[in-house]
Amino acid sequence: MSIVNHEFTDKIIEILNRHSGDSGRFLLKSCEIIQYLNIKTKAANRGSKSRAGFANHYAIYVLVEDYINGGFNTNGGYADYEGAKFSDLFRRQRELPFGSKLQNHALNHRLNEEFRKYFPSCEHLPIIRDVESNKYWINEKLILTEINGKKINLAVAIKEIIEAYMAARQSAFSEFMDYCQEIIDIQEKSPEKAIDFIKGLFRPNVDARIFEIASFAVLKQYYADQRIYWGWSPEELIEESLILYKTGRTNANDGGIDFVMRPLGRFFQVTETVDAGKYFLDIDKVQRYPITFVVKTDESSDEILKKIEVQAEAKYQIKAIVKKYIESVEEIINIPRLMDIFENVLGSGKGSNVVEEIILQSRVEFNVEAEEQDVLAFEKAEAASNKTENS
């Protein structure tokens, strides 16, 4: 398969070079487990849409760590090892940064299933498991390789790659917290600067998570000024403001729809792609119920819709099917349209409401308090470990 290149790829090659005499790029091209880690560390780039899902990384990490702790990377003899206990591996996963809420799925099947999806022709899967004894092993065949007749064990390199990814995600989280604090400070000192700060969030290269939160905050205030009258009879009409709700975690891979409007029942999906397959997948989730797409791009709505239509025609070829999908796109809200909506909100004197909503969603949706505790616990454990080593 072709190698995915992203910001963290260079870090992976750098680590591999240290352990292989500058053969990092070769190892990346030749070793499936390294390629898998390269795919799974794309989220180290804080602008990526991907959430920092650690489950599969940590399943590999705890098994490799157990392998190294047993000295098998230097002394061999892994074939005779009785295996690691699930309880020990599971506890270790939850001690790692952002791992306190991890479940057992990655260790039991999810990692192997996803690895097989990426490397269907590979004879080996990362985890070997004995169901009867509930013991686990890393598949040694994936971490042993050879370069110019010299055998190389990748266990330590793999551990360092995942640790570097942890550090990158912690750095991104710290930047995110700094962003939250910055917007609070700006709002307290200068509401006008806070407004300019928010306008800067509507850019194609801004972090996708922050874009989604900012979009929600602006659209919520915008629709709150709009009222409808409805009821069961003309004589008994109810006046009600439009209310926008978030339906799940920001950018969570939960298969859900991002925002829902009450009482009209409009669906909103935030995306940064112009991929027809992604749009149609979202439309199919709700059985082709009309969806408004909020797109992180400066392209015009007509250009986006045309691109989707061209891709759809190439994929389905049947005009009637293409027509049904295109008709399910209720509206496309791009960055210029969001800016216009924000100006409208500012004109209504609700700029401060947008700022407060962004701060609220930033903390609640990202479960900031829990993640802060994870980071602090990790840093405390790391400091204790360093103290022990130095004493």
Secondary structure, 3 states (H helix, E strand, C coil): CCCCCCCCHHHHHHHHHHHHCCCHHHHHHHCHHHHHHHHHCHHHCCCCCCCCCCHHHHHHHHHHHHHHHCCHHHHCCHHHCCCEEHHHHHHHHHHCCCCCCCCCHHHHHHHHHHHHHHCCCCCCCCEEEECCCCEEEECHHHHEEEECCEEEECHHHHHHHHHHHHHHHHHHHHHHHHHHHHHHHHHHHCHHHHHHHHHCCCCCCCCHHHHHHHHHHHHHHHHHCCEEEEEEECCEEEEEECEEEECCCCCCCCCCCCEEEECCCCEEEEECCCCHHHHHHHHHHCCCCCEEEEECCCCCHHHHHHHHHHHHHHHHCCHHHHHHHHHCEEEEECHHHHHHHHHHHHHCCCHHHHHHHHHHHHHHHCCHHHHHHHHHHHHHHHHHHHHHHHC
